[in-house]
């Protein structure tokens, strides 16, 4: 176990490079958070974590009102307990969303991605927002 920091460490980046689901929660004032699973990746400069979502989703509506969010990524059952939690503010971008969808599609579906070309094409026909979560507090646990 290590103490919280304000940045991702190289060990965090290695862990986050795996095709694990992230659970994103948005700040919502008096309303309870509504955690949702997302595909994600660290940005090339390791300064943020990014995921995509639809422009009209509850996440985006909440993030437009209050740009605070968190992402929790945990190791799967059968492995030693490990998790990384990233909290910070987000920026919403329209550029690069399709490229992110394509990269994450291949990352999460792996070698079977080519068999799902129609599914990817359908996803690329949709409108997406790229959400960048900029770490302000990173907590982690390694058992």
N, C-alpha and C positions, 0 to 999 in steps of 0.2 A: 504494500500500500504506500502511496506517496501523498504529499500534501497538494492542495489546489494551487494552480498557477494561472497565469493569464494568457497562456499560449499552448499550442500543441507541441509535444515533445517528439523526437524521432520515433520512440516506441509507440506513441499514440498514432502517428502517421502510418506506421507498419500495420498496426491493428486495424485502423480505419480503411486500409487498402483492401481488406477482405470484403467479399460480397455479403455483408451482414445487413440486416434491416436496422434502420435507425428509427427511433420513436421521437417524433417532434411534438413539442407542446408550445403553444403561443400564450403570451400574457393576455389576460382577458378581464382584468379588473375584478368586479364582484362575481363574474361568472366562473364556474369551474373550468379548468383546462380541458381540452378535448384532444388527447394524444392520438397521433396517427402514425402508422408505419410509412417510411419513405425509403426510396433508393437514394443514395448520396455518394459524394466523393469529396476529398480534400482538394482545394484548388491547387494549381501548379506551384504557386508560391507558398503553400501550406499556411496561408494567412487567414483562410476561411474554409468552411465546409459548405457545399452547395447541393441543392436538390431542386427538383422541378415540381410544379403543381399547376392546376388550372387557374386562370386569372379571376374566376368568379367563386373560388372555394371559400369556405369559412376561414381557413388559415390566412388567405390573402386579405380578406376583409378585416380580420383582427389585426394583422400585421400593418395594414395601412393606418389603423387607429393607434396602435402601440407596437413599435418595431422590436419588441423584446421577444426572444424565443429561446428554447433549449432543445438539444438533441441528445438522446441517450442511445448508446450502442453497447450491446452486451454480447459476450461469447455464447455460443449455442449450448444446449443441453449436451452433456457428455464430455465437455471440456472443463478445465478448471475455471472457476468463477473469475471473470474479468469484465470490467466495463469502463467506459469513458463517457463523461457527461460534459457537454459544452453549452454554456449559457452566454448570451450576448445580444447584440442588436443585429438586425438584418437590413439588407438592401434588396430591393426587388428590381430585377433586370429583365428586359425582353430580349436583349441580344444574347446569343449563345445558347438559348434554351433548346433548340432542336439538336445542336451538336451534343449537348449534355444528355438529352434523351437517348440519342444513338449510342453514346459511350456507355451509359448505365445499362441500357438494354443488353449490350454485348457482355458487360461485366457480370450482370446478374443471371443471364441465361446461358452464358458460356458457349461451349461448342454447339449447343442446340439452337443458338440464336439464328443461324441461317435457315433453320426449319420454320422459323416464325416470322419470315419476311413480311407476310401480309399483316401480322399483328403490329410490327414496327411501322409499316407504312400507314396503318390506321392511326397509330399514336402520333406520327409526324404530321398527319393532316389536322390534328387538334392544335389549339392555341395553348401555349405554355408560358409560365413565368419562371425565371431562374431565381431562386432564393439563395442569397449568400448570407450565412450566419458567421458573424465576426466574433471570435471568442473574446470574452471579457473575464470569464472564469471557467477553467477546465479542471474537473475533478476526475479522479480515476481510482480504481481498485484492482489489484492483481492479487489473487490468492495463491 
